[in-house]
């Protein structure tokens, strides 16, 4: 677990979700697409980084508390050392315009990876209790609320997340 999550953390430095889906679903085959979508949705409402929460849940599922600790250490150990080293060098690099442009480019790549992951997870919506149309409608409403209406994230999560939970609960009712 430690090595798998260390590899995962180092591959997706700064945007681990797309790499996590590939590593856990396609490469390791520890989860199905549907299981990954379900677990990551739970992790998103828990405090803390989504993929760290996922590492803790999977580590605990397979090996109990030792697995949770090993997964967490794998996700956080080496990246923490790298970030600390980068912080030490950033003051000097921040003065160069090339560094600023590189950071903007990395942001665009990260956004593209998140969109690609969302597209790969779309087939899992077929089994969603709300149905694909409602789930996509909520996702579109979230995009509109963030990009065009500039609503506070807390308000969006409470309103759309709450609505999604109610709709999912109704979809699960016998």
Secondary structure, 3 states (H helix, E strand, C coil): CHHHHHHHHHHCCCCCHHHHHHHHHHHCCCCCHHHHHHHHHHHHHCCCCHHHHHHHHHHHHHHHHHHHHHHHHHHHHHHHHHHHHHHHHHHHHCCCHHHHHHHHHHHHHHHHHHHHHHHHHHHHHHHCCCCHHHHHHHHHHHHHHHHCCCCCHHHHHHHHHHHHHHHHHHHHCC
